[in-house]
Amino acid sequence: MANTPQSKKRARQNEQRFAINKMRRSRIRTFLRKVEEAIASGKQDAAQAALREAQPELMRGVTKGVVHKNTAARKMSRLSSRVKALAA
């Protein structure tokens, strides 16, 4: 349990950051899930549109420190290759 005023304040700040980061992670996962569902449906144009919407959201997560840069790059690369494979 926090005892000093500074540690109490840090505990409050950590709770707030956790809530905000949780919200951002959830939003990113929602956009990624939409891409996955579009790929599963087999519609390439829908998948491409969903991917275009998910990309800035994922990169925003990188700038906010919610997702690591390489993780975001890997996810985008794998999703885009799967979307591209739908054309074949």
C-alpha positions as CSV (number, residue, x, y, z in Angstrom):
1,M,0.0,0.0,0.0
2,A,1.2,3.5,-0.8
3,N,2.2,5.5,2.2
4,T,3.8,8.8,1.1
5,P,1.8,11.5,-0.8
6,Q,4.1,11.0,-3.8
7,S,3.5,7.2,-3.9
8,K,-0.2,7.7,-3.5
9,K,-0.2,10.1,-6.5
10,R,1.8,7.7,-8.6
11,A,-0.7,4.9,-7.8
12,R,-3.5,7.1,-9.0
13,Q,-1.6,8.0,-12.1
14,N,-0.8,4.4,-12.8
15,E,-4.5,3.5,-12.6
16,Q,-5.4,6.3,-15.0
17,R,-2.7,5.2,-17.5
18,F,-3.7,1.6,-17.2
19,A,-7.3,2.5,-18.1
20,I,-6.3,4.6,-21.1
21,N,-3.8,2.0,-22.4
22,K,-6.4,-0.7,-22.0
23,M,-8.8,1.3,-24.0
24,R,-6.2,1.9,-26.8
25,R,-5.2,-1.8,-26.9
26,S,-8.9,-2.8,-27.1
27,R,-9.4,-0.3,-30.0
28,I,-6.4,-1.7,-31.9
29,R,-7.6,-5.3,-31.4
30,T,-11.0,-4.4,-32.7
31,F,-9.5,-3.0,-35.9
32,L,-7.3,-6.0,-36.3
33,R,-10.2,-8.3,-35.8
34,K,-12.2,-6.5,-38.5
35,V,-9.3,-7.3,-40.9
36,E,-9.2,-10.9,-39.8
37,E,-12.9,-11.2,-40.4
38,A,-12.7,-9.6,-43.8
39,I,-9.9,-12.1,-44.7
40,A,-11.9,-15.0,-43.5
41,S,-14.9,-13.9,-45.6
42,G,-12.6,-14.0,-48.7
43,K,-13.5,-10.5,-50.0
44,Q,-10.2,-8.8,-50.9
45,D,-11.6,-5.3,-51.3
46,A,-13.2,-5.4,-47.9
47,A,-10.0,-6.8,-46.4
48,Q,-7.9,-4.0,-48.0
49,A,-10.3,-1.3,-46.7
50,A,-10.2,-2.8,-43.2
51,L,-6.4,-3.0,-43.4
52,R,-6.1,0.6,-44.5
53,E,-8.3,1.6,-41.5
54,A,-6.3,-0.6,-39.1
55,Q,-2.8,0.6,-40.1
56,P,-3.0,4.2,-38.7
57,E,-4.6,2.8,-35.5
58,L,-1.8,0.4,-35.0
59,M,0.9,3.0,-35.7
60,R,-0.9,5.4,-33.2
61,G,-0.5,2.6,-30.6
62,V,3.2,2.6,-31.3
63,T,3.5,6.4,-30.8
64,K,1.5,6.1,-27.6
65,G,3.7,3.3,-26.3
66,V,1.0,0.7,-26.1
67,V,2.5,-1.5,-28.8
68,H,6.2,-2.1,-29.7
69,K,7.3,-0.8,-33.1
70,N,8.5,-4.2,-34.4
71,T,5.3,-5.9,-33.2
72,A,3.2,-3.4,-35.1
73,A,5.4,-3.8,-38.2
74,R,5.2,-7.6,-38.0
75,K,1.4,-7.6,-37.6
76,M,1.0,-5.2,-40.6
77,S,3.3,-7.2,-42.7
78,R,1.6,-10.5,-42.0
79,L,-1.9,-9.1,-42.5
80,S,-1.0,-7.4,-45.7
81,S,0.6,-10.5,-47.1
82,R,-2.6,-12.5,-46.2
83,V,-4.8,-9.8,-47.9
84,K,-2.5,-9.9,-51.0
85,A,-2.9,-13.7,-51.1
86,L,-6.6,-13.4,-51.5
87,A,-6.1,-12.0,-55.0
88,A,-4.4,-15.3,-56.1
